[in-house]
Amino acid sequence: MKRRSELLLAAFVIIVVLFLVLNLASLSCFAWQSDQEGATAQQKQGYPVIVNGYEIFRVRQNLGAASAQERAARISAALEDLVTAKDFDPNQFRTVDENGVTTIRYGEQLIMTVNDAEARGSGLPRNLLAAQYVEYLRLKLPTARLEHTPRYLWRAAGYAGVAFLVYVLVVWLVVVAVRWALQTIASSSKGRIQGIKIQEAEIVQGARLTALLASFLRLLRVVLIVVATYLMLATVFSYFPWTRQHGRRLLGYVVRPLVSVAQAAVAYLPKAVYILVILTVAHYLLRLLRVLASQLESGRIRLTGFYPEWVQPTYKIIRVLTYAFAAVLIFPYLPGEQSPAFKAVTVFLGVLFSLGSTSAVANFVAGFILIYTRAFRKGDWVTIGENTGEVVQQSMLATHLQTIRKEEITIPNSLVLGSHITNFSLQAQQQGVVLHTSVTIGYDAPWRTIHQLLIDAALKTRHVLHSPPPFVLQVNLEDSYVKYEINAYTDHPLRMPFIYSDLHANIQDSFYEAGVEIMSPAFYALRDGNRVAMPDKYLPRDHRARSFRVEPIDASSDDAGHQS
């Protein structure tokens, strides 16, 4: 297998060398036309006069009823006849001024008429333009005449034969190489060609990949054979005077686009340098900003009034503005930025952005305001409207809350800004956040006892601070009961639901142990002999439920009352 690869590489090198030799040999036939390549743009306008596939000069003006294209065709046919004539003598070309025009004649045969309009189009006086045409004819037609000699034609036939042999060799190598590649793939596909995977997902199976690779090689074989055939025909046609024009046209179909692309690429290089400089400056500026942001976030650099949680949002905003400013600077240097298609696409994208970004812009501005007003930070326990939870993510468009039940709630920043926000974590680490709950007890219970029971229950609760100590407020004196509110400090706002649960349980235990019944006084007054609403272990052993009290009523006094 290694030996075959070396042979294929050697054959490819031989083919390249032969191709270069053939093209260098053909250059000798084209050398005499080098002065035409340096012609000005004005001289290249009009219709060409062609002999043996080579352009002599161009006709630019109509003459009478004959168009410039018809004149160029007639002149080309007359010169073709002169080139093949046995007694051709280029020195017989001359100019003659007659009746306001200048004619170019071969002996007495009229070849071309040059008028003042033709001269004005070339930028030369009429007689000088005609003399220049005669000079072209005298220099170039003898060389064109040599191409009709047997010696030249035999040499051209030899070059064409070598080109055809090279073409056959190229086609054979392409066929052999593709056949060998297909056999190699077929023999190794069972064990060595693996599918394309992304993590655990197989995007393309190995068998499918093998089939695609085989199809690609077959298509490549066809493309290479077609390209080789095209180049062979163009090369062979360029060796003979009768078909050179067709060969040059075939080569032009391939060469002209490549040359245009190369020229456009070279012409675009200065603009590409501008774009490269702008991108380089933006890149290193962002790297510097990233370093400053990391130092600010770590506290090594301090700015008065600039909080650490502002660092990343500010850096992201500056990064977006830097990219936008760089895009504005780069836009005039983009290829095709003046084309109607580019402008139409730009307008279309602008309309889509303006129509679809109204809510997005509102959310972005709201996110900007929320960040810099420090309403909350990531990790805070907050209540936004009717939603309570931990802030797990805060972006410029939305805020994400995670509830105690592990439910994630996404709230657009515009709605957050329009809602009332309660932040339980903002002062919790420094002073502690106050948790409060209330109970209602009848007037028959001493208020000092109730205060102490509530404070004891709070102190038994986990995550409740002893300093500052809990305190009780008597918030209302209602008709049949007093409303007591226990207030306790905690520095664990994320545990608020669990702290409240523990606090309520401890309040119940404290009241049960003290024999104080947590019951509505109205229900207590109407109790019909049922047992006290407390667990048995907190009741005395000799406790008995109260019964209804039945008392006799004096009937005479009742009658007297009615009579009065």
Summary of the structure (lengths in Angstrom):
residues: 564
radius of gyration: 50.1
end to end distance: 134.5
largest distance: 171.2
contacts: 1469
relative contact order: 0.04
helix: 58%
strand: 16%
